[in-house]
Amino acid sequence: MAPPQTVPRRGLFIGGAWREPCLGRRLPVVNPATEATIGDIPAGTAEDVEIAVAAARDAFSRDGGRHWSRASGAMRANFLRAIAAKIKDRKSELALLETLDSGKPLDEASADMDDVAACFEYYADLAEALDGKQRSPISLPMENFKSYVLKEPIGVVGLITPWNYPLLMATWKVAPALAAGCTAVLKPSELASVSCLELGAICMEIGLPPGVFNVITGLGPEAGAPLSSHPHVDKIAFTGSTETGKRIMTSAAQMVKPVSLELGGKSPLIVFDDIRDIDKAVEWTMFGIFANAGQVCSATSRLLLHEKIAKKFLDRLVAWAKNIKVSDPLEEGCRLGSVVSEGQYEKIKKFISTARSEGATILYGGARPQHLKRGFFLEPTIITDISTSMQIWREEVFGPVICVKEFRRESEAVELANDTQYGLAGAVISDDQERCERISKALQSGIIWINCSQPCFVQAPWGGNKRSGFGRELGEWGLDNYMTVKQVTKYCSDEPWGWYQPPSKL
């Protein structure tokens, strides 16, 4: 029996309860693999953001914070572990909803749910460990002073997340924010919000204190912008496009509000001629650009090939690409589903046509698969004969499209790799480990992969340089994103300080 092709009808999740948006409007949910409308989500506006921020502010300060912000990390850890357990219990259901909403293969969505649960569990451990790290002493040069450090939650945080990994990208922010003791208002992308609303349902089920976590769905200008500019939101964490990141920075600057930004990318993958196993390198190259239909901020979308192996490598790359199963994402063995929306589909096609008009060669792909008549599907696409002035080289496509350029010398490869305004990730494939270490140091990116592409672990920092943003998510750095450091210093001597001369006694 086929699974139902609909999504649950939810309201906004505010203050631990469901409520319809103030203006009563809703947005359609479209399955990008079939183009069918399968439900709707609330269209929140500034009025709804106001209510959600007030709920989060109340939850943060209620009873002096005893119920959340100033509670023990161990108490918060219990809630995070309960969320993880519910994610595991509902893994199949959540993965199906994610696939219906975003078009990604069901296998990928299932793996994402595993990562979601692992992320909540990881930050539960860090929350618990936080208790033992409080009042860490500072060594001082004067014995009559004692000093220590308190780590405290930054406050109410606004979390604005993208559509490519809807629940996972939200979790990268929600889990550390709650572990730190913050309260949160999550605004997911209007293109894929369903699983984030289900996270609200899970928080209700486990009895998370009302207002600690809130979800506002809706359009960016109507819901995201009021959240990022709200005077009672203490920090904004954003993942998305560089252009939207600029607007968020501008808005936050008016109140000197801290932001962390994980923005676009145009990441390079350099393959040297000393590799012994070309097929192994080809598979990592494909995983770096065709996983999740290339809708990955860190996708290694610029392939730099040593000229000695370029032809052989590309022949194998095309052969492997032809073997990818492009299908309805619910079909068993699907490895390339649809892109998320008609708008994204048309944008990617425009990139491909522009590359062709600028003189590039579409070596493989570039069109709709012939066997798929509906849905926003694109073949895996390989583009060669690239010049560095071309749009396809310089701008983020966010689709299953890789552009290829040859190099002769190591220094040339590094120069080409760094020839970008972005700096999120980079990769090098070589059997010469010393060369790999040199390249790792030379690439201007926040994440470097050696002999692989796109592995991601919750324990390791994630974030970029240049116009790919700043701040780090995941690992201990992700927790630090949502905390402030308070110095407490005490004068311990019975003697007066003695800086001023005391007045005469009468």
matplotlib code that plots the C-alpha trace (Angstrom):
import matplotlib.pyplot as plt

x = [0.0, 1.4, 2.1, -0.3, 0.8, -0.3, 1.3, -0.3, -2.1, -0.5, -0.7, 2.2, 3.8, 4.0, 4.2, 3.8, 0.6, -0.8, -2.4, -3.5, -1.6, -3.0, -4.0, -5.4, -3.4, -1.7, 0.8, 0.5, 2.9, 3.9, 5.6, 8.4, 8.6, 5.0, 4.1, 0.9, -0.3, -0.2, -1.2, -0.4, 1.5, 0.6, 1.8, 3.1, 3.6, 5.1, 2.2, 2.8, 6.6, 5.7, 3.6, 6.3, 9.2, 7.1, 6.5, 10.2, 11.1, 8.7, 10.1, 13.6, 13.0, 10.1, 10.7, 14.1, 15.0, 14.7, 12.6, 15.0, 17.7, 19.2, 18.3, 21.1, 22.5, 21.5, 17.9, 18.0, 19.9, 16.9, 14.6, 17.1, 17.5, 13.7, 13.5, 16.1, 14.2, 11.0, 12.9, 14.1, 10.6, 9.2, 12.1, 10.2, 7.3, 9.6, 11.8, 8.7, 7.4, 10.9, 10.9, 7.4, 8.2, 11.7, 12.1, 15.2, 15.6, 14.0, 17.3, 18.9, 16.0, 16.3, 20.0, 19.2, 16.8, 19.6, 21.8, 19.0, 18.7, 22.5, 22.8, 20.2, 22.0, 25.4, 24.3, 22.5, 25.9, 27.5, 24.6, 25.2, 29.0, 28.4, 27.5, 31.0, 32.7, 31.0, 33.1, 36.3, 39.1, 41.3, 44.9, 45.7, 49.0, 47.6, 46.9, 44.3, 41.9, 40.1, 38.4, 36.2, 34.1, 30.4, 29.0, 25.4, 22.8, 22.8, 19.0, 16.2, 17.5, 16.0, 17.0, 16.4, 17.1, 17.1, 15.2, 18.0, 18.1, 15.0, 15.0, 18.7, 19.8, 17.2, 18.6, 22.1, 20.8, 18.0, 19.9, 22.9, 20.7, 18.5, 21.5, 22.9, 19.7, 18.5, 14.9, 14.3, 12.0, 12.6, 11.7, 12.3, 12.2, 8.7, 9.8, 10.2, 8.7, 6.8, 9.4, 10.1, 6.5, 6.6, 9.6, 7.1, 4.7, 7.5, 8.4, 4.8, 4.7, 7.8, 6.5, 9.2, 8.3, 6.0, 7.8, 11.2, 10.9, 8.6, 8.1, 6.9, 6.4, 5.9, 7.6, 11.0, 10.0, 6.8, 8.2, 12.0, 12.7, 10.5, 12.3, 15.8, 15.0, 13.0, 14.5, 13.8, 15.7, 19.2, 20.9, 20.2, 21.7, 21.1, 21.9, 21.0, 22.1, 24.8, 22.4, 19.9, 22.8, 23.8, 20.3, 20.2, 23.6, 22.3, 19.2, 21.1, 23.7, 21.1, 20.9, 24.4, 22.9, 25.3, 24.8, 26.3, 26.0, 26.5, 26.1, 26.8, 29.7, 31.5, 33.8, 36.7, 37.8, 41.4, 42.4, 46.1, 47.6, 49.3, 46.0, 46.1, 42.3, 40.5, 37.1, 37.4, 38.1, 35.3, 32.8, 33.8, 33.6, 30.0, 29.1, 30.4, 28.0, 25.2, 24.1, 20.9, 20.7, 23.6, 21.5, 24.3, 26.1, 29.4, 29.0, 32.4, 30.9, 34.3, 36.3, 40.0, 41.7, 45.4, 45.8, 47.5, 44.4, 41.7, 40.4, 40.5, 38.9, 36.0, 35.3, 34.9, 32.9, 30.4, 30.1, 29.4, 26.9, 25.0, 24.6, 22.9, 19.3, 17.3, 13.7, 10.8, 12.5, 10.3, 11.5, 14.0, 17.6, 16.9, 20.1, 19.0, 15.6, 14.0, 15.1, 13.0, 10.8, 9.9, 11.7, 14.9, 14.5, 14.2, 17.2, 19.4, 18.3, 19.2, 22.7, 23.2, 21.9, 24.0, 27.1, 26.4, 25.9, 29.2, 31.1, 31.2, 30.5, 27.7, 29.7, 26.8, 23.3, 21.8, 18.2, 15.1, 15.5, 13.4, 11.6, 10.3, 7.5, 6.5, 8.4, 11.4, 14.0, 17.4, 20.1, 23.4, 25.3, 29.0, 30.3, 33.7, 35.7, 35.3, 36.9, 37.2, 35.1, 32.0, 29.0, 29.0, 32.5, 31.8, 28.2, 26.6, 24.1, 22.7, 21.9, 23.4, 25.9, 29.7, 32.0, 35.5, 38.8, 42.3, 45.6, 49.2, 51.0, 50.1, 50.4, 48.0, 45.5, 45.6, 45.2, 42.2, 40.7, 40.9, 39.6, 36.2, 34.4, 33.3, 35.3, 33.1, 34.8, 37.4, 38.8, 42.0, 42.4, 46.0, 48.1, 50.8, 49.9, 52.5, 50.9, 47.4, 48.7, 50.1, 46.9, 44.9, 46.8, 46.7, 43.0, 41.0, 38.1, 36.7, 36.4, 38.9, 38.4, 41.3, 40.6, 36.8, 34.1, 31.2, 31.6, 30.0, 30.3, 28.4, 31.7, 33.6, 33.2, 31.3, 31.5, 33.2, 35.3, 35.0, 31.4, 30.5, 29.9, 31.4, 30.8, 31.0, 28.2, 28.5, 31.0, 31.7, 31.9, 28.2, 27.4, 29.6, 27.5, 24.6, 26.5, 28.1, 31.1, 30.9, 33.9, 33.4, 36.3, 36.3, 38.6, 39.7, 41.9, 40.9, 43.1, 41.8, 42.7, 44.8, 44.7, 43.3, 44.5, 41.8, 40.4, 41.6, 39.7, 38.1]
y = [0.0, 3.4, 5.9, 8.9, 11.8, 14.5, 16.4, 17.1, 20.3, 22.4, 25.9, 28.1, 26.6, 29.3, 29.1, 25.3, 25.3, 25.5, 28.7, 30.0, 32.9, 36.3, 37.1, 33.6, 33.0, 29.8, 28.7, 25.6, 22.7, 21.4, 18.0, 18.9, 15.4, 15.4, 19.1, 18.2, 20.3, 18.0, 20.4, 23.8, 25.7, 28.9, 32.2, 34.0, 37.8, 40.4, 40.1, 36.4, 37.0, 39.5, 36.9, 34.2, 36.5, 37.5, 33.8, 33.0, 36.1, 35.0, 31.4, 32.7, 34.9, 33.1, 32.6, 34.1, 31.5, 28.6, 26.6, 26.9, 29.5, 29.2, 25.6, 23.0, 21.7, 18.2, 19.2, 20.6, 17.5, 15.4, 17.3, 17.1, 13.3, 13.0, 14.9, 12.6, 9.5, 10.8, 11.5, 7.9, 6.6, 8.7, 8.3, 6.7, 9.1, 12.2, 11.0, 10.5, 14.0, 15.4, 13.6, 14.7, 18.3, 18.7, 16.1, 14.4, 10.6, 8.8, 7.1, 10.6, 11.8, 8.7, 9.4, 13.0, 11.8, 9.7, 12.9, 14.9, 12.5, 12.3, 16.1, 16.4, 13.6, 15.2, 18.6, 16.9, 15.6, 19.1, 20.6, 18.1, 18.8, 22.5, 22.2, 21.0, 23.8, 26.7, 28.9, 27.8, 29.6, 32.2, 32.4, 35.9, 37.6, 39.1, 36.8, 39.1, 38.5, 35.4, 35.2, 32.8, 32.5, 31.9, 30.7, 32.0, 31.7, 34.7, 35.1, 34.8, 33.7, 33.9, 30.9, 31.3, 28.1, 26.9, 24.3, 21.9, 19.9, 21.3, 19.5, 18.9, 22.5, 23.6, 21.1, 22.4, 25.6, 24.4, 21.8, 23.9, 26.9, 24.9, 23.2, 26.6, 27.7, 30.0, 30.1, 30.1, 31.2, 29.1, 30.5, 27.7, 28.2, 28.5, 26.0, 23.2, 23.7, 20.6, 18.7, 21.7, 22.0, 18.3, 19.2, 21.5, 18.6, 16.5, 19.3, 19.4, 15.6, 15.6, 18.5, 21.0, 24.2, 26.4, 29.1, 27.6, 26.6, 28.3, 27.8, 30.6, 29.6, 32.0, 34.1, 35.7, 39.4, 38.8, 36.6, 36.3, 40.0, 41.0, 38.3, 39.4, 43.1, 42.4, 44.5, 41.6, 39.0, 38.9, 37.0, 35.8, 32.6, 32.3, 29.7, 30.7, 32.9, 35.6, 38.3, 37.5, 37.3, 40.8, 42.1, 40.3, 41.8, 45.3, 44.8, 43.4, 46.2, 48.8, 47.2, 45.9, 42.4, 39.5, 37.3, 34.1, 33.4, 30.3, 31.5, 30.5, 28.5, 27.7, 25.1, 23.6, 20.0, 19.5, 16.1, 15.4, 13.1, 10.9, 9.1, 5.3, 4.7, 7.0, 5.4, 6.1, 9.7, 9.9, 8.6, 11.2, 13.9, 12.8, 12.7, 16.2, 17.6, 15.2, 14.3, 16.1, 17.2, 19.5, 21.7, 21.9, 25.1, 23.3, 21.3, 20.9, 22.4, 23.4, 20.4, 21.1, 18.3, 17.8, 17.9, 14.5, 12.7, 15.0, 13.1, 9.7, 11.2, 12.8, 9.7, 7.8, 10.7, 10.6, 6.8, 7.0, 9.9, 7.9, 5.2, 7.4, 6.4, 9.6, 8.8, 9.6, 10.0, 7.4, 4.7, 2.2, 3.0, 6.6, 8.6, 11.8, 13.2, 16.5, 20.0, 21.7, 24.0, 25.3, 28.5, 26.6, 24.4, 27.3, 29.1, 26.1, 25.7, 29.4, 28.8, 25.9, 27.9, 30.9, 28.6, 27.3, 30.8, 31.9, 29.1, 26.3, 22.7, 20.6, 17.4, 15.5, 16.2, 19.6, 18.7, 16.9, 13.1, 11.7, 9.2, 11.8, 13.9, 15.8, 17.1, 19.4, 16.9, 17.6, 15.2, 15.3, 17.9, 18.2, 21.3, 21.8, 24.4, 26.8, 30.3, 31.9, 34.9, 32.7, 32.9, 29.1, 29.4, 32.4, 32.0, 29.4, 27.2, 25.1, 22.2, 19.0, 20.9, 20.7, 22.8, 21.5, 23.2, 21.8, 22.8, 22.0, 23.0, 22.8, 26.5, 27.1, 24.7, 26.6, 29.9, 28.7, 27.1, 30.4, 32.4, 32.9, 35.3, 32.3, 30.3, 27.6, 24.4, 22.8, 19.4, 17.8, 14.2, 13.0, 10.0, 12.4, 13.2, 16.0, 17.7, 17.3, 19.0, 21.9, 22.3, 22.2, 25.1, 27.1, 26.9, 29.9, 27.9, 27.0, 23.3, 21.1, 17.5, 15.2, 12.3, 12.8, 15.4, 16.3, 14.1, 16.0, 15.1, 16.8, 16.9, 19.0, 22.8, 23.9, 27.3, 29.5, 32.5, 35.4, 35.8, 32.3, 34.0, 33.7, 31.9, 28.1, 25.6, 22.0, 20.7, 22.8, 25.8, 25.4, 25.7, 28.7, 30.4, 30.7, 31.6, 34.7, 34.7, 36.5, 37.3, 37.3, 38.7, 38.9, 40.8, 38.4, 40.4, 41.7, 44.7, 47.9, 48.5, 51.5, 53.4, 56.6, 58.3, 57.9, 61.1, 62.2, 60.9, 63.6]
z = [0.0, -1.0, 1.8, 2.0, -0.1, 2.4, 5.3, 8.8, 9.1, 11.8, 13.2, 14.4, 17.4, 20.0, 23.8, 23.8, 21.8, 18.3, 17.0, 13.7, 12.2, 13.1, 9.5, 9.0, 5.8, 4.8, 2.1, -0.1, 0.4, -3.0, -3.5, -5.9, -7.3, -8.5, -8.5, -6.5, -3.6, -0.5, 2.3, 3.7, 6.4, 8.3, 6.8, 9.9, 9.9, 12.2, 14.6, 15.1, 15.6, 18.3, 20.2, 19.7, 20.9, 24.0, 24.7, 24.4, 26.6, 29.3, 29.2, 29.5, 32.6, 34.2, 38.0, 37.6, 35.0, 37.4, 34.9, 32.0, 31.5, 35.0, 35.5, 35.5, 32.3, 33.4, 33.5, 30.0, 28.9, 29.9, 27.5, 24.7, 25.1, 25.2, 21.9, 20.4, 21.5, 19.8, 16.6, 16.6, 17.3, 14.4, 12.0, 9.2, 9.4, 9.6, 6.7, 4.5, 5.3, 4.6, 1.2, 0.3, 1.2, -0.2, -3.0, -1.6, -1.8, 1.0, 1.9, 2.3, 4.4, 6.7, 7.2, 8.0, 10.8, 12.3, 12.3, 13.9, 16.8, 17.2, 17.3, 20.1, 22.0, 21.5, 22.8, 25.7, 26.8, 26.4, 28.4, 31.2, 31.1, 31.3, 35.0, 35.9, 33.8, 35.6, 37.9, 36.1, 38.0, 36.3, 37.4, 38.5, 39.4, 42.7, 45.6, 47.2, 44.2, 43.1, 39.7, 37.9, 34.7, 34.3, 31.0, 30.6, 27.8, 25.5, 25.8, 23.2, 19.9, 16.4, 14.2, 10.5, 8.5, 4.9, 2.9, 1.8, 5.0, 6.7, 10.1, 10.3, 9.7, 12.2, 14.7, 14.2, 15.8, 18.1, 19.9, 21.0, 21.7, 24.1, 25.6, 26.4, 28.2, 25.5, 24.4, 20.6, 17.8, 14.7, 11.3, 8.7, 4.9, 3.5, 0.9, 3.4, 6.9, 7.6, 9.6, 11.7, 12.7, 13.6, 15.9, 17.7, 18.1, 19.6, 22.1, 23.1, 23.6, 25.9, 28.0, 27.1, 29.2, 27.2, 25.2, 25.3, 21.6, 19.1, 15.3, 13.0, 9.4, 6.5, 3.9, 4.6, 4.3, 6.4, 9.2, 8.9, 8.6, 11.7, 13.7, 12.7, 13.6, 16.8, 19.7, 22.2, 20.2, 21.6, 18.7, 15.2, 13.7, 10.0, 7.3, 3.7, 0.9, 1.1, 0.0, 2.8, 5.2, 4.3, 5.0, 8.4, 9.3, 8.4, 10.5, 13.5, 13.4, 14.3, 17.7, 17.9, 18.0, 17.5, 14.5, 13.2, 9.5, 7.4, 3.8, 0.3, -1.2, -4.4, -3.0, -5.0, -5.2, -6.5, -8.0, -8.6, -11.1, -8.5, -7.5, -8.1, -7.8, -10.2, -9.5, -5.8, -6.6, -9.0, -6.5, -3.9, -6.6, -7.4, -3.7, -3.3, -5.9, -6.7, -3.1, -2.1, -5.8, -5.3, -2.9, -0.4, 0.7, 0.9, -2.4, -4.2, -7.4, -9.0, -10.0, -10.7, -12.5, -13.3, -17.0, -17.2, -15.9, -17.0, -20.0, -18.3, -15.1, -17.1, -19.1, -15.8, -14.3, -17.2, -17.0, -13.2, -13.7, -16.3, -13.7, -11.1, -10.5, -11.0, -10.0, -7.8, -4.4, -2.8, -5.2, -3.8, -4.8, -5.8, -5.6, -7.3, -6.5, -7.6, -6.6, -4.1, -6.2, -9.6, -8.9, -8.0, -11.1, -13.4, -11.8, -12.3, -15.9, -16.5, -15.1, -17.5, -20.6, -19.6, -19.4, -22.8, -24.3, -22.7, -24.6, -22.0, -23.1, -21.4, -21.3, -19.8, -18.5, -18.4, -19.1, -17.6, -17.6, -20.4, -18.3, -15.8, -17.3, -14.1, -11.1, -10.8, -12.0, -13.6, -14.8, -13.1, -15.1, -16.0, -17.7, -19.2, -21.2, -18.4, -18.1, -14.7, -15.9, -16.5, -14.2, -13.7, -12.2, -10.0, -8.7, -6.5, -8.5, -5.7, -8.0, -9.4, -11.6, -11.6, -13.6, -14.5, -15.1, -15.7, -14.1, -14.6, -11.4, -7.7, -7.3, -10.2, -8.6, -5.3, -7.1, -9.0, -5.9, -4.0, -6.9, -5.3, -3.0, -0.9, 1.6, 3.1, 2.1, -0.1, -0.9, -2.2, -3.5, -3.8, -2.7, -1.6, 2.1, 2.4, -0.6, 1.0, 4.1, 2.1, 0.2, 3.4, 4.8, 1.5, 0.8, 2.2, 3.6, 7.0, 6.2, 4.3, 3.2, 2.3, -0.1, 0.4, 0.1, 2.4, 5.5, 8.4, 12.1, 14.9, 16.9, 14.4, 13.7, 10.7, 9.1, 6.5, 5.7, 3.4, 2.0, 3.3, 6.7, 10.1, 13.4, 13.8, 14.3, 15.6, 18.2, 21.3, 19.1, 18.3, 22.0, 22.4, 19.7, 22.2, 25.4, 26.9, 29.2, 32.5, 34.6, 38.4, 40.5, 44.3, 46.6, 49.3, 51.7, 55.1, 54.4, 52.8, 49.2, 50.1, 46.9, 48.5, 51.7, 54.4, 55.9, 59.3, 62.3, 64.4]

ax = plt.figure().add_subplot(projection="3d")
ax.plot(x, y, z, "-o")
ax.set_aspect("equal")
plt.show()
